[in-house]
């Protein structure tokens, strides 16, 4: 029997990583699990006692190592105004849309304040190592309020950052030149390359080159980035092994042209690799590639055999030993899994199929890389991209040209700026061709599928099948035996394509999405048609892209039956514009009295571009969706009472069997009293009007509902007002709040009601 506990560094790294992952399991469960595993494996493989003990010790070491270094959760606190903090700029600052962000390294006693994420509401031209004193608002990053939303606190904590500092005015940033280090040569090269590229080339080509060569995505258009995700080419922006590989190719050309000795050639190659890595800021993918490349170069120089799998495992061990939190980052997982597909899966498939012609490698290499990361791409990005097999085939050599030419232009930018400019012209042409290929691939039939967030069990099932397949390929198992893990993987992929709501037919769901200070409500009909009412919005961020679309992605909702805007205020309308640009929408509904408003016209323009039907909604209309009714209770077709846009807000009523929900928009108190007098029926759920404003609240709402929902976030208006909260407390309705409970979902089959909130403990 083959020994599964061999000396592979990949296995050693896997044991250590498993121990790190156990830190999120209670200590007694971790010890119990390790003990049971030891007994079971020992009984199954009694001849491998030493290897089994070594594996368990590595796992225990990983667990103890992280447990020892892990900090307790940082305490929540109210934002602290006028906080003054000094330190030095760490890493390369980012400048985007006249705003700046960077990591501040401090000498604070608290371990939670040693690294702070700083946001400046202005362009701050800083370099790494600049000594600064900042005054601003210190606060904890807000946790996600919806499934699928980016978990910013978790992302920051994986980089050992626990607090944010928001700096509003340039006067609140003070530099100390006498304490500032001289800019490094790599920074001068990098900044000169950025300026030169943006000066010589058009914006899209310049942004693409800087993203591919240096990993700078500050000026990369958000829609363009999304397009590259959907064609499977977004990995080109994550500076990684392919970039380091092209740098090695460039180094080999220099060595051949200069007829350098093997030793000098080794030094030149390693120097160029380290220089390039410094210019990119040493992301995890580059760390992995550099360790593997240096090991391979040293083995070749010393005349020793080299197993890339061992290089991959050793790279993982080194990176995890330096920073165990790296295990939980997307870049670590995707980089190592994709490389594992190339160094472990690809040779096994090639050998099993007895492929001799190199031309087949053009297809086999991207297939193996995609197989290794497919469920994680679905989990993190909600995508399956069949077109990536074609796009990567067409783009690989162009990407190589861009990286090599861009790197040479980078080296020449300071000593020979004119030559650097000349070299950027063919680089820009390659970038133009790559953009064209990406646009072509995006429009191909079945280029990509948007999928819901897969359950961890499905992801685990897929990877179990993949490991089973690898073992079968290496053992030269029969085609019938190899087919079994392929069927397991195929079943998992089919489950990835089926959204969870597919199994919820016959149910109505009304979901209040946490959009901060604003409204957004998603209704699912009994036959899985979706209606989105409002999309939130803010003057300071794109709420549609940050909150609404991520939740739709999480659900796997690719098409909306209808989008409805209750009234054209920013905190209700803006997010719908982002949704309309990203999703197919069959119908768009607006209040008949608001069709001439500026924001409403923007929505209608998008509807016309997409070919969506436009409905002017007014009092008395009722829509029947699969047995669920959605009725317009207000306003009438003519101007409603009041002059504010809130007075013209749609009031909608949803009913399915014994389930009912009253959605009040931002209506005024006077109009709501008239509406409730006209419609005396009690609703199971009522959305409190205008985020809990006292000018919209009427006590009849409390008596008309079993559940009251407040859609509210951080605001300067005093919402919800204390008088409203006191009235609700006195009444009989139970209160839910999106700022406290996160996303709120009511589900009903017309008889029973189920409630689910996103934030734990609510």
HUZI-V253606 format. One record per residue. N is the residue number from 1. RES is the residue in one letter. SS is DSSP state (2 for helix, 1 for strand, 0 for the rest). PSI is psi in whole degrees, -180 to 180 (NA if undefined). Layout:
BEGIN
N_RES_SS_PSI, N_RES_SS_PSI
END
This chain:
BEGIN
1_X_0_137, 2_X_0_145, 3_X_0_111, 4_X_0_-12, 5_X_0_56, 6_X_0_-169, 7_X_0_16, 8_X_0_133, 9_X_2_-24, 10_X_2_-42, 11_X_2_-42, 12_X_2_-44, 13_X_2_-37, 14_X_2_-42, 15_X_2_-45, 16_X_2_-43, 17_X_2_-39, 18_X_2_-39, 19_X_2_-39, 20_X_2_-43, 21_X_2_-28, 22_X_2_-10, 23_X_2_-23, 24_X_2_7, 25_X_0_142, 26_X_0_144, 27_X_2_-38, 28_X_2_-35, 29_X_2_-37, 30_X_2_-46, 31_X_2_-43, 32_X_2_-44, 33_X_2_-44, 34_X_2_-40, 35_X_2_-48, 36_X_2_-43, 37_X_2_-43, 38_X_2_-44, 39_X_2_-46, 40_X_2_-46, 41_X_2_-38, 42_X_2_-41, 43_X_2_-32, 44_X_2_-36, 45_X_0_70, 46_X_2_-23, 47_X_2_-13, 48_X_2_48, 49_X_2_-47, 50_X_2_-45, 51_X_2_-39, 52_X_2_-46, 53_X_2_-41, 54_X_2_-41, 55_X_2_-46, 56_X_2_-36, 57_X_2_-38, 58_X_2_-43, 59_X_2_-44, 60_X_2_-37, 61_X_2_-43, 62_X_2_-42, 63_X_2_-48, 64_X_2_-38, 65_X_2_-46, 66_X_2_-41, 67_X_2_-37, 68_X_2_-39, 69_X_2_-17, 70_X_0_135, 71_X_0_147, 72_X_0_161, 73_X_0_136, 74_X_0_142, 75_X_0_143, 76_X_0_152, 77_X_0_159, 78_X_0_147, 79_X_0_135, 80_X_1_110, 81_X_1_158, 82_X_1_36, 83_X_1_130, 84_X_1_123, 85_X_1_139, 86_X_1_156, 87_X_1_-163, 88_X_1_150, 89_X_1_127, 90_X_1_128, 91_X_1_-174, 92_X_1_122, 93_X_1_153, 94_X_1_136, 95_X_1_124, 96_X_1_124, 97_X_0_52, 98_X_0_23, 99_X_1_155, 100_X_1_153, 101_X_1_147, 102_X_1_167, 103_X_1_130, 104_X_1_122, 105_X_1_120, 106_X_0_174, 107_X_0_27, 108_X_0_150, 109_X_0_-39, 110_X_0_131, 111_X_2_-20, 112_X_2_-16, 113_X_2_12, 114_X_0_-27, 115_X_1_124, 116_X_1_134, 117_X_1_119, 118_X_1_134, 119_X_1_123, 120_X_1_130, 121_X_0_36, 122_X_0_168, 123_X_0_114, 124_X_0_113, 125_X_0_91, 126_X_0_158, 127_X_0_157, 128_X_0_135, 129_X_0_-4, 130_X_0_129, 131_X_1_126, 132_X_1_158, 133_X_1_130, 134_X_1_146, 135_X_1_127, 136_X_1_-161, 137_X_1_118, 138_X_1_128, 139_X_1_163, 140_X_0_145, 141_X_0_141, 142_X_0_133, 143_X_0_160, 144_X_0_146, 145_X_0_-6, 146_X_0_150, 147_X_0_140, 148_X_0_-17, 149_X_0_145, 150_X_0_129, 151_X_0_86, 152_X_2_-42, 153_X_2_-40, 154_X_2_-40, 155_X_2_-47, 156_X_2_-42, 157_X_2_-30, 158_X_0_-17, 159_X_0_17, 160_X_0_38, 161_X_0_132, 162_X_0_-13, 163_X_1_154, 164_X_1_150, 165_X_1_119, 166_X_1_120, 167_X_1_122, 168_X_0_-43, 169_X_0_149, 170_X_2_-30, 171_X_2_-18, 172_X_2_1, 173_X_1_120, 174_X_1_127, 175_X_1_151, 176_X_0_88, 177_X_2_-34, 178_X_2_-19, 179_X_2_2, 180_X_0_135, 181_X_0_153, 182_X_0_141, 183_X_0_139, 184_X_0_156, 185_X_2_-37, 186_X_2_-37, 187_X_2_-42, 188_X_2_-43, 189_X_2_-48, 190_X_2_-51, 191_X_2_-37, 192_X_2_-39, 193_X_2_-41, 194_X_2_-49, 195_X_2_-44, 196_X_2_-45, 197_X_2_-44, 198_X_2_-27, 199_X_2_-33, 200_X_2_-37, 201_X_0_158, 202_X_0_160, 203_X_2_-48, 204_X_2_-45, 205_X_2_-41, 206_X_2_-45, 207_X_2_-39, 208_X_2_-45, 209_X_2_-45, 210_X_2_-35, 211_X_2_-42, 212_X_2_-37, 213_X_2_-41, 214_X_2_-6, 215_X_0_18, 216_X_0_112, 217_X_0_14, 218_X_0_-43, 219_X_0_14, 220_X_0_125, 221_X_0_136, 222_X_2_-39, 223_X_2_-37, 224_X_2_-43, 225_X_2_-43, 226_X_2_-39, 227_X_2_-41, 228_X_2_-32, 229_X_2_-44, 230_X_2_-13, 231_X_0_2, 232_X_0_19, 233_X_0_4, 234_X_2_-21, 235_X_2_-18, 236_X_2_-23, 237_X_2_-15, 238_X_0_97, 239_X_0_122, 240_X_0_-150, 241_X_2_-37, 242_X_2_-38, 243_X_2_-47, 244_X_2_-37, 245_X_2_-42, 246_X_2_-32, 247_X_2_-39, 248_X_2_-40, 249_X_2_-45, 250_X_2_-41, 251_X_2_-39, 252_X_2_-33, 253_X_2_-41, 254_X_2_-43, 255_X_2_-43, 256_X_2_-43, 257_X_2_-37, 258_X_2_-1, 259_X_0_50, 260_X_0_153, 261_X_0_166, 262_X_2_-41, 263_X_2_-48, 264_X_2_-40, 265_X_2_-39, 266_X_2_-46, 267_X_2_-43, 268_X_2_-46, 269_X_2_-47, 270_X_2_-39, 271_X_2_-46, 272_X_2_-38, 273_X_2_-46, 274_X_2_-38, 275_X_2_-47, 276_X_2_-41, 277_X_2_-39, 278_X_2_-37, 279_X_2_-30, 280_X_2_-10, 281_X_0_12, 282_X_0_55, 283_X_0_165, 284_X_2_-41, 285_X_2_-35, 286_X_2_-40, 287_X_2_-47, 288_X_2_-46, 289_X_2_-39, 290_X_2_-45, 291_X_2_-46, 292_X_2_-41, 293_X_2_-45, 294_X_2_-41, 295_X_2_-43, 296_X_2_-42, 297_X_2_-42, 298_X_2_-40, 299_X_2_-43, 300_X_2_-41, 301_X_2_-38, 302_X_2_-3, 303_X_0_29, 304_X_0_154, 305_X_0_151, 306_X_0_127, 307_X_0_113, 308_X_2_-30, 309_X_2_-40, 310_X_2_-37, 311_X_2_-40, 312_X_2_-44, 313_X_2_-42, 314_X_2_-39, 315_X_2_-42, 316_X_2_-44, 317_X_2_-43, 318_X_2_-47, 319_X_2_-42, 320_X_2_-32, 321_X_2_-36, 322_X_2_-35, 323_X_0_91, 324_X_2_-29, 325_X_2_-18, 326_X_2_-29, 327_X_2_-32, 328_X_2_7, 329_X_0_148, 330_X_2_-40, 331_X_2_-40, 332_X_2_-50, 333_X_2_-47, 334_X_2_-42, 335_X_2_-47, 336_X_2_-37, 337_X_2_-43, 338_X_2_-42, 339_X_2_-38, 340_X_2_-39, 341_X_2_-33, 342_X_2_-38, 343_X_2_-18, 344_X_2_-53, 345_X_2_-45, 346_X_2_-49, 347_X_2_-36, 348_X_2_-43, 349_X_2_-44, 350_X_2_-43, 351_X_2_-41, 352_X_2_-41, 353_X_0_-3, 354_X_0_47, 355_X_0_126, 356_X_0_-31, 357_X_0_127, 358_X_2_-23, 359_X_2_-30, 360_X_2_-21, 361_X_2_-28, 362_X_2_-32, 363_X_2_-39, 364_X_2_-38, 365_X_2_-54, 366_X_2_-31, 367_X_2_-46, 368_X_2_-40, 369_X_2_-41, 370_X_2_-40, 371_X_2_-35, 372_X_2_-26, 373_X_2_0, 374_X_2_-51, 375_X_2_-29, 376_X_2_-36, 377_X_2_-41, 378_X_2_-38, 379_X_2_-46, 380_X_2_-35, 381_X_2_-2, 382_X_0_40, 383_X_1_143, 384_X_1_126, 385_X_0_82, 386_X_0_-32, 387_X_0_-14, 388_X_2_-27, 389_X_2_-37, 390_X_2_-46, 391_X_2_-41, 392_X_2_-34, 393_X_2_-41, 394_X_2_-29, 395_X_2_-17, 396_X_2_-49, 397_X_2_-34, 398_X_2_-42, 399_X_2_-40, 400_X_2_-42, 401_X_2_-42, 402_X_2_-44, 403_X_2_-46, 404_X_2_-49, 405_X_2_-41, 406_X_2_-38, 407_X_2_-41, 408_X_2_-43, 409_X_2_-35, 410_X_2_-42, 411_X_2_-28, 412_X_2_-9, 413_X_0_-33, 414_X_0_-50, 415_X_0_-35, 416_X_0_73, 417_X_2_-34, 418_X_2_-45, 419_X_2_-37, 420_X_2_-43, 421_X_2_-42, 422_X_2_-40, 423_X_2_-27, 424_X_2_-21, 425_X_2_-53, 426_X_2_-30, 427_X_2_-43, 428_X_2_-36, 429_X_2_-41, 430_X_2_-40, 431_X_2_-39, 432_X_2_-44, 433_X_2_-39, 434_X_2_-41, 435_X_2_-39, 436_X_2_-42, 437_X_2_-42, 438_X_2_-42, 439_X_2_-40, 440_X_2_-47, 441_X_2_-34, 442_X_2_-31, 443_X_0_-1, 444_X_0_147, 445_X_0_138, 446_X_0_36, 447_X_0_-40, 448_X_0_157, 449_X_1_132, 450_X_1_128, 451_X_0_158, 452_X_0_164, 453_X_0_119, 454_X_0_146, 455_X_0_146, 456_X_2_-32, 457_X_2_-37, 458_X_2_-42, 459_X_2_-45, 460_X_2_-39, 461_X_2_-43, 462_X_2_-48, 463_X_2_-33, 464_X_2_-43, 465_X_2_-38, 466_X_2_-43, 467_X_2_-40, 468_X_2_-43, 469_X_2_-45, 470_X_2_-44, 471_X_2_-40, 472_X_2_-41, 473_X_2_-43, 474_X_2_-32, 475_X_0_1, 476_X_0_45, 477_X_0_165, 478_X_0_161, 479_X_2_-36, 480_X_2_-40, 481_X_2_-36, 482_X_2_-29, 483_X_2_-30, 484_X_2_-53, 485_X_2_-29, 486_X_2_-39, 487_X_2_-38, 488_X_2_-47, 489_X_2_-42, 490_X_2_-40, 491_X_2_-41, 492_X_2_-40, 493_X_2_-40, 494_X_2_-39, 495_X_2_-31, 496_X_2_-33, 497_X_2_-13, 498_X_0_115, 499_X_0_154, 500_X_2_-32, 501_X_2_-11, 502_X_2_-28, 503_X_2_10, 504_X_0_29, 505_X_0_145, 506_X_0_-3, 507_X_0_144, 508_X_1_138, 509_X_1_132, 510_X_1_117, 511_X_1_127, 512_X_1_108, 513_X_0_137, 514_X_0_104, 515_X_0_22, 516_X_0_-138, 517_X_0_92, 518_X_0_-176, 519_X_0_142, 520_X_0_122, 521_X_1_128, 522_X_1_126, 523_X_1_130, 524_X_1_128, 525_X_0_169, 526_X_0_-25, 527_X_0_30, 528_X_0_41, 529_X_0_141, 530_X_1_135, 531_X_1_124, 532_X_1_119, 533_X_1_109, 534_X_0_160, 535_X_0_18, 536_X_0_-175, 537_X_0_158, 538_X_0_153, 539_X_0_-13, 540_X_0_-15, 541_X_0_162, 542_X_0_91, 543_X_2_-34, 544_X_2_-45, 545_X_2_-30, 546_X_2_-32, 547_X_2_-49, 548_X_2_-52, 549_X_2_-41, 550_X_2_-35, 551_X_2_-41, 552_X_2_-39, 553_X_2_-44, 554_X_2_-40, 555_X_2_-21, 556_X_0_31, 557_X_0_107, 558_X_0_-16, 559_X_1_137, 560_X_1_133, 561_X_1_-40, 562_X_1_145, 563_X_1_130, 564_X_1_132, 565_X_1_122, 566_X_0_-38, 567_X_0_155, 568_X_0_49, 569_X_0_150, 570_X_2_-42, 571_X_2_3, 572_X_2_-30, 573_X_2_-44, 574_X_2_-45, 575_X_2_-28, 576_X_2_-31, 577_X_2_-42, 578_X_2_-40, 579_X_2_-43, 580_X_2_-32, 581_X_2_-16, 582_X_2_-16, 583_X_0_151, 584_X_1_126, 585_X_1_125, 586_X_1_-42, 587_X_1_150, 588_X_1_127, 589_X_1_133, 590_X_1_158, 591_X_1_135, 592_X_2_-28, 593_X_2_-5, 594_X_2_12, 595_X_0_-18, 596_X_0_-5, 597_X_0_150, 598_X_2_-51, 599_X_2_-36, 600_X_2_-40, 601_X_2_-37, 602_X_2_-41, 603_X_2_-43, 604_X_2_-34, 605_X_2_-43, 606_X_2_-37, 607_X_2_-43, 608_X_2_-41, 609_X_2_-36, 610_X_2_-15, 611_X_0_23, 612_X_0_143, 613_X_1_141, 614_X_1_130, 615_X_1_128, 616_X_1_110, 617_X_1_139, 618_X_0_166, 619_X_0_135, 620_X_0_-15, 621_X_0_144, 622_X_1_134, 623_X_1_131, 624_X_1_118, 625_X_1_97, 626_X_0_36, 627_X_0_-9, 628_X_1_134, 629_X_1_142, 630_X_1_110, 631_X_1_146, 632_X_1_115, 633_X_1_-18, 634_X_1_151, 635_X_0_171, 636_X_0_173, 637_X_0_-25, 638_X_0_175, 639_X_0_130, 640_X_0_168, 641_X_0_134, 642_X_0_155, 643_X_0_-13, 644_X_0_154, 645_X_2_-30, 646_X_2_-34, 647_X_2_-21, 648_X_2_6, 649_X_0_139, 650_X_0_137, 651_X_1_120, 652_X_1_149, 653_X_1_127, 654_X_1_133, 655_X_1_139, 656_X_1_104, 657_X_0_-126, 658_X_0_-2, 659_X_1_139, 660_X_1_150, 661_X_1_132, 662_X_1_121, 663_X_1_112, 664_X_0_-2, 665_X_0_-134, 666_X_0_32, 667_X_0_155, 668_X_0_163, 669_X_2_-45, 670_X_2_-46, 671_X_2_-38, 672_X_2_-37, 673_X_2_-40, 674_X_2_-43, 675_X_2_-46, 676_X_2_-30, 677_X_2_-36, 678_X_2_-39, 679_X_0_97, 680_X_0_-2, 681_X_0_147, 682_X_0_140, 683_X_1_144, 684_X_1_-40, 685_X_1_137, 686_X_1_130, 687_X_1_119, 688_X_0_133, 689_X_2_147, 690_X_2_44, 691_X_2_23, 692_X_2_23, 693_X_0_140, 694_X_0_-19, 695_X_0_-9, 696_X_0_-13, 697_X_0_135, 698_X_0_141, 699_X_2_-21, 700_X_2_-28, 701_X_2_-41, 702_X_2_-38, 703_X_2_-20, 704_X_0_1, 705_X_1_154, 706_X_1_-33, 707_X_1_134, 708_X_1_133, 709_X_1_126, 710_X_1_117, 711_X_0_104, 712_X_0_156, 713_X_0_-170, 714_X_0_126, 715_X_0_165, 716_X_0_11, 717_X_0_-2, 718_X_0_23, 719_X_0_138, 720_X_0_148, 721_X_0_146, 722_X_2_-34, 723_X_2_-40, 724_X_2_-45, 725_X_2_-38, 726_X_2_-41, 727_X_2_-43, 728_X_2_-40, 729_X_2_-36, 730_X_2_-30, 731_X_0_-173, 732_X_0_-7, 733_X_0_147, 734_X_1_140, 735_X_1_135, 736_X_1_145, 737_X_1_134, 738_X_2_-29, 739_X_2_-24, 740_X_2_-39, 741_X_2_-10, 742_X_0_-154, 743_X_0_138, 744_X_1_123, 745_X_1_126, 746_X_1_128, 747_X_1_142, 748_X_1_144, 749_X_0_13, 750_X_0_-10, 751_X_0_-67, 752_X_0_153, 753_X_1_135, 754_X_1_140, 755_X_1_137, 756_X_1_131, 757_X_1_153, 758_X_0_-41, 759_X_0_132, 760_X_0_150, 761_X_0_2, 762_X_0_NA
END
